[in-house]
Amino acid sequence: MSQDQTNSEGHAWFTLSGDVNSDMVRRVFDAVADMTEDRITTAHILIQSNGGYVSDGICLYNYLSKLPIKIVTYNAGAVASIAVVLFLAGAERYASDTARFMVHKSHASAPHGARPDALRIIVEGLQADDARTEQILRTHVRLTEEHWRTHEYSDLHLTAVEGLKVGMIQAVRDFVPPRGERVTNI
């Protein structure tokens, strides 16, 4: 157990699950307002999400990673798609040994009968989203060339042990709040 977990003063434990969307952004904003009011110095957040909207995930990453509160993120099951970027906001990051991560390129469906100019706009938006998420991934994670090749054309799945090897997490460790401490769902 880390020294931070043995002395829990100023620490709080949270769970955050569901789609990464504007509702999640609002819930996180509200939770952080409460954290600052409660003078929380370290927030331990268990994330469970299969992803959602790129812009909302990037917003949460930028917001959480710049707070004056230390964010510690955990994966106990699945963190996928844009939720991986959200997860990377943690100054410390951990995953249970049975957890998995999945990253992939952005995707969208074109409206039926879309004209070439509309399709071009969709493609340019997807390329911009991919560039933003890749920049964040490369800042935190050291994927191998083989990983990047897989990511180029399909879903890239990583176990906790693989995540440790590439720097997605600092250790394989479970989310274990101290006995008697409140766990708040965001």
C-alpha positions as CSV (number, residue, x, y, z in Angstrom):
1,M,0.0,0.0,0.0
2,S,1.3,3.5,-0.8
3,Q,2.0,6.0,1.9
4,D,-0.9,8.1,0.5
5,Q,-3.4,5.2,1.1
6,T,-2.2,4.6,4.7
7,N,-2.8,8.2,5.7
8,S,-6.2,9.1,4.4
9,E,-6.6,12.6,5.6
10,G,-7.5,14.8,2.7
11,H,-8.3,11.8,0.5
12,A,-11.7,10.8,-0.9
13,W,-12.9,7.9,-2.9
14,F,-15.3,8.0,-5.9
15,T,-16.8,5.9,-8.6
16,L,-17.5,7.2,-12.1
17,S,-19.3,5.1,-14.6
18,G,-21.3,5.3,-17.8
19,D,-21.0,7.0,-21.2
20,V,-18.5,9.8,-21.6
21,N,-20.9,12.6,-22.5
22,S,-22.2,16.0,-21.5
23,D,-24.0,14.5,-18.5
24,M,-20.8,13.0,-17.2
25,V,-19.0,16.3,-17.7
26,R,-21.7,18.0,-15.6
27,R,-21.5,15.3,-12.9
28,V,-17.7,15.6,-12.7
29,F,-17.9,19.4,-12.5
30,D,-20.4,19.2,-9.7
31,A,-18.3,16.6,-7.8
32,V,-15.2,18.7,-8.1
33,A,-17.1,21.7,-6.7
34,D,-17.9,19.5,-3.7
35,M,-14.3,18.3,-3.4
36,T,-12.9,21.8,-3.3
37,E,-15.5,22.8,-0.7
38,D,-14.6,19.7,1.4
39,R,-10.8,20.6,1.0
40,I,-10.0,17.2,-0.7
41,T,-6.3,17.1,-1.6
42,T,-6.4,13.6,-3.3
43,A,-9.4,12.1,-5.2
44,H,-9.2,8.4,-5.9
45,I,-11.6,7.7,-8.8
46,L,-12.6,4.2,-10.1
47,I,-13.7,4.6,-13.7
48,Q,-15.9,2.1,-15.6
49,S,-16.8,3.2,-19.1
50,N,-16.9,2.0,-22.7
51,G,-16.4,5.5,-24.0
52,G,-18.5,8.1,-25.6
53,Y,-17.9,11.5,-27.2
54,V,-14.3,12.6,-27.9
55,S,-14.8,16.3,-27.0
56,D,-16.3,15.4,-23.7
57,G,-13.5,13.0,-22.9
58,I,-10.9,15.6,-23.8
59,C,-12.6,18.2,-21.7
60,L,-12.6,15.9,-18.7
61,Y,-8.9,15.0,-19.3
62,N,-7.9,18.7,-19.5
63,Y,-10.0,19.7,-16.5
64,L,-9.0,16.9,-14.2
65,S,-5.3,16.8,-15.1
66,K,-5.0,20.6,-14.3
67,L,-6.9,20.7,-11.0
68,P,-5.1,21.6,-7.7
69,I,-6.4,18.2,-6.5
70,K,-4.3,15.1,-7.1
71,I,-6.4,12.7,-9.2
72,V,-5.7,9.0,-8.9
73,T,-7.5,6.8,-11.4
74,Y,-8.4,3.1,-11.2
75,N,-9.7,0.6,-13.7
76,A,-11.4,-2.4,-12.1
77,G,-13.1,-3.7,-15.3
78,A,-13.1,-1.9,-18.6
79,V,-11.9,1.5,-19.7
80,A,-12.3,1.9,-23.4
81,S,-12.3,4.3,-26.3
82,I,-12.3,8.0,-25.2
83,A,-12.6,6.8,-21.5
84,V,-8.9,5.9,-21.8
85,V,-8.1,9.6,-22.3
86,L,-10.2,10.4,-19.3
87,F,-8.4,7.7,-17.3
88,L,-5.0,9.3,-18.3
89,A,-5.9,12.4,-16.4
90,G,-4.8,10.6,-13.3
91,A,-1.4,11.7,-11.8
92,E,-1.3,8.1,-10.6
93,R,-3.1,5.3,-12.5
94,Y,-3.8,1.7,-11.4
95,A,-5.7,-1.3,-12.8
96,S,-6.9,-4.5,-11.3
97,D,-5.2,-7.6,-12.7
98,T,-8.4,-8.6,-14.5
99,A,-9.1,-5.1,-16.0
100,R,-8.7,-4.2,-19.7
101,F,-8.2,-1.1,-21.8
102,M,-9.2,-0.6,-25.4
103,V,-8.3,2.3,-27.7
104,H,-9.3,2.8,-31.3
105,K,-9.6,5.5,-33.9
106,S,-12.7,7.7,-34.0
107,H,-15.7,6.6,-36.0
108,A,-19.0,8.0,-37.2
109,S,-21.9,7.1,-39.4
110,A,-22.6,9.1,-42.5
111,P,-26.2,10.2,-43.0
112,H,-28.0,8.2,-45.7
113,G,-27.5,9.9,-49.0
114,A,-24.8,12.3,-47.8
115,R,-23.1,14.4,-50.4
116,P,-19.3,14.5,-50.8
117,D,-19.0,17.9,-49.1
118,A,-20.8,16.6,-46.0
119,L,-18.7,13.4,-46.0
120,R,-15.5,15.5,-46.2
121,I,-16.6,17.5,-43.1
122,I,-17.2,14.2,-41.2
123,V,-13.8,12.9,-42.3
124,E,-12.0,16.1,-41.3
125,G,-13.7,16.0,-37.9
126,L,-12.7,12.4,-37.3
127,Q,-9.1,13.1,-38.3
128,A,-9.0,16.1,-35.9
129,D,-10.4,14.0,-33.1
130,D,-7.8,11.3,-33.8
131,A,-4.9,13.8,-33.7
132,R,-6.1,15.2,-30.4
133,T,-6.5,11.8,-28.7
134,E,-3.2,10.5,-30.2
135,Q,-1.4,13.5,-28.8
136,I,-2.7,12.7,-25.3
137,L,-1.9,9.0,-25.7
138,R,1.7,9.7,-26.8
139,T,2.2,12.1,-23.8
140,H,1.4,9.3,-21.3
141,V,1.8,5.9,-23.0
142,R,4.7,4.3,-24.7
143,L,3.0,2.0,-27.2
144,T,5.2,-0.2,-29.4
145,E,5.2,0.1,-33.1
146,E,3.2,-3.1,-33.3
147,H,0.6,-1.5,-31.0
148,W,0.4,1.6,-33.2
149,R,-0.1,-0.5,-36.3
150,T,-3.0,-2.4,-34.6
151,H,-4.4,1.0,-33.5
152,E,-4.2,2.3,-37.0
153,Y,-6.8,-0.2,-38.3
154,S,-8.6,-1.9,-35.4
155,D,-9.3,-1.9,-31.7
156,L,-6.2,-2.2,-29.5
157,H,-6.9,-4.2,-26.4
158,L,-4.5,-4.1,-23.4
159,T,-4.6,-6.1,-20.2
160,A,-3.5,-4.5,-16.9
161,V,0.0,-6.2,-17.3
162,E,0.3,-4.9,-20.8
163,G,-0.9,-1.5,-19.6
164,L,1.9,-1.5,-17.0
165,K,4.5,-2.3,-19.6
166,V,3.6,0.7,-21.8
167,G,3.0,3.1,-18.9
168,M,-0.8,3.3,-19.0
169,I,-0.6,2.4,-15.3
170,Q,2.0,2.7,-12.6
171,A,1.1,-0.7,-10.9
172,V,-1.4,-3.5,-11.0
173,R,-3.5,-2.5,-7.9
174,D,-7.1,-2.7,-6.9
175,F,-9.3,0.2,-5.9
176,V,-9.6,-0.5,-2.1
177,P,-10.9,2.4,-0.1
178,P,-10.0,2.2,3.6
179,R,-12.6,0.6,5.9
180,G,-15.1,3.2,7.1
181,E,-14.4,5.7,4.4
182,R,-17.3,6.9,2.3
183,V,-17.3,6.0,-1.4
184,T,-19.3,8.6,-3.5
185,N,-20.7,7.8,-6.9
186,I,-20.2,10.7,-9.3
